[in-house]
Amino acid sequence: MDTETAALLKKLISRERVAHLATLRGGAPMASMTLFMPERDFSAFYVHVSRLAWHTQDMAQDPHVALSIAETDDRRADPFTLMRVTIRGEAVQMSGGPKDAWLERFPEQAINFELADFSFWKITPRDARFVAGFGRIHNLSAAELKIR
């Protein structure tokens, strides 16, 4: 991946705050919207989720997940030109987490820290597939995903 394309990937992951988290539920795929926060170098991604949510229950059963981040639809003529990345990895529940950074990114989520059923999960990437636009596809290892 060239420098210009790497900059597009960095911009996408840094700018967007909503992703779809795909888990396995009873052996079948399940995707749901969630908020996410990347590590600065994209070596990990965090979600702060309720144990009542299906995706949280699924991660507790099987840590294999995919996090799909897409450029917000701006109503352009060809939506296939929107950038998107799918990051496959493993999720692990954390006893603590990056609360201050999370609240800086999502100040309205402070209430969730008062609820006992919310916890942080860390997703460590295995690999990723970045589509920088129609026909501009890049398969990345976890090492290639990391910002240098």
N, C-alpha and C positions, 0 to 999 in steps of 0.2 A: 504494500500500500504506500503510495507516494505521500509526501508531506502535506500537500493540499487536501487530499482525501482524509488523512489522519486529522487534520484541523476541522474538517466537516463532522467527523465522528465525535470529536471532543466537544464541538459546539452543540451537537444534538443531545448528547448525554448530559451536558452541563445545563442546558437551557430547559429541557423538559423535566417535569416533576411527577408526571403520571405515567404509569406503565401497566401492562397486563401481565399478571403473574400466572403462569401455567403450572399446574400440579397434576398429580395422578390421584384420582378419586375412584376407588373400587376398580382399578385397572383401566379406567378411561380418562382421557384428558379433560381438564377443567381449567378454564381461564377466567380470571376476575381482575377488575381494576384495582390498583393499589397506588399509594404514594411510594416513592423510592428516593434514596439518597446515595450517590456514589462516593466512594473514597476519592480523594483528589487524583490518584493515579489510576483509578478504575480497577484496582486489584480486588475490590469487594464492593458490594452493594447492600444497602440496608433497607429493610421494611419494618414498620412498627405496626403490628397487627393484633387483633383480638383472638383469643383462643376459641371464641364462639364462631369465628369465620371458617368456612369450609377449607379455604386455602391453608389456614394455620393448622387445622386438624390433619390435612393431607401432608403437610411438610413434616409433621410429627411422625407420620407413618412411613413416608418415603421422602428422603431429602432431595431427590432429583427434581429440579425445577427449571423453568425457562422464564426469563424476564424480557418482555417485548416492549421496546421504547420506540415510539413513532413521532415524527414531526407532526405538529398540529395541522389538521386539514384547513387550508386557507381558501378552499373552494376553487382552486385552480382547475383548468380544463381537464388535465390528466393527473388524477391523484396517484397514479403509479410512479410519478416523479418525486413523490414525498420520500424523504429519507427515513429509514428505520433500521433498527438493530435488534437482534434477538440474542440474548446471552444465556447460554446453558450453564448450569452449575449445580452446586450443592448448598442447601440451606441448613444452618445450625442456629438453634435458639441460643440467645445470649442471656447471661444473668444481669448484665448492665446494658450499656450501649451508649451511642453518641447523642445523648439527650440534648445538650446545648446546641450542637450543630443542627440537629433535627428541628428544634424550635426556632432557630434562626431561619431555616428554610421554610418551615410551616408553623408560623406563630399561632394560628388558630387551632392547632392540634394540642395545645397545652392541657386541655381537659382530659385527653386520653391518658395522661400520666397520673391522673387521680383515680383512674379505674384499674382495679386489680387484674383484669383479664388481658391487658395489653402488654406485649413484650417485643423486644427487638429480635430480629432474625438477620443473620449475616449470610449473604449469598456469595460464595467464592466461585468465580467463573472457571469453567472448564474450556469453553470455546465460545465463539460468537460468529454471527453472520450479519454483515453490514451491507445494506443496500443504499448506496449513495444517490440513487435515482434509477430510472429505468435502464436496465442492462449494465449497471455499475455495481457489481456484486463482489464482496470480499469475504472470504472465510478466514477467520482469525483464531489463533491459539490464544490461551489466556495470557501468555507472555506478550503476544503481538497487540492485544487489547490494551495492555498497560501503557500509560503515558510515560514517556521518558523525560 
